[in-house]
Amino acid sequence: MMNGKNRKDIAAGLEVDIVLKQDQRTGKRTRGIVKDILTNSGTHPHGIKVRLTDGQVGRVQEIYPKR
């Protein structure tokens, strides 16, 4: 599995785990499907910021391969 630090690894429709802003202290993860990529730079040390299809926004921690 890939971490979410490289923008090129992330695409709309992928299943990912993100950490929401309010969960950054605890590291609690939320799973969902990527709708939009919000980080413009190629990499980010804390994970690329995305919006999920349900509207939640957070930084990608893990990317799950397409089944």
C-alpha positions in Angstrom: 0.0 0.0 0.0 1.1 3.5 -0.7 1.2 6.5 1.6 -0.5 9.7 0.5 2.5 12.0 0.3 2.8 12.0 -3.6 0.1 13.7 -5.6 0.8 11.5 -8.6 -0.3 8.4 -6.6 -3.8 9.8 -5.9 -6.7 10.0 -8.4 -10.4 10.5 -8.2 -12.2 7.3 -7.5 -9.5 5.7 -5.4 -10.3 4.3 -1.9 -8.1 6.1 0.7 -7.8 6.6 4.5 -7.6 10.3 5.5 -7.1 12.2 8.7 -9.6 15.0 9.2 -8.4 18.3 10.6 -10.2 17.7 13.9 -8.6 14.2 14.2 -5.0 15.2 13.6 -4.1 15.0 17.3 -5.5 11.5 17.7 -4.6 10.2 14.2 -8.1 8.7 13.8 -8.6 7.7 10.1 -11.7 8.1 7.9 -12.1 5.9 4.8 -13.7 7.1 1.6 -13.4 7.6 -2.1 -11.5 10.6 -3.5 -13.6 13.2 -5.3 -11.1 16.1 -5.6 -7.4 16.7 -5.0 -7.0 19.9 -3.1 -3.1 20.1 -2.8 -1.5 21.7 -5.8 2.2 20.8 -5.0 3.6 17.4 -6.1 4.3 16.2 -2.6 3.3 17.1 1.0 5.0 15.8 4.2 1.7 15.3 6.0 -0.2 13.9 3.1 -2.0 15.3 0.1 -5.2 17.0 1.0 -8.3 15.6 -0.7 -12.1 15.9 -0.6 -14.0 12.6 -0.4 -17.3 11.9 -2.3 -19.2 12.6 1.0 -17.7 16.0 1.2 -15.2 15.4 4.1 -11.7 17.0 3.6 -8.5 15.6 5.0 -4.9 14.5 4.3 -4.4 11.1 2.7 -2.6 8.6 5.0 -3.0 5.4 2.9 -4.1 4.5 -0.6 -5.8 1.2 -1.3 -5.2 -0.5 -4.7 -8.2 -0.9 -7.0 -9.8 -4.3 -6.6 
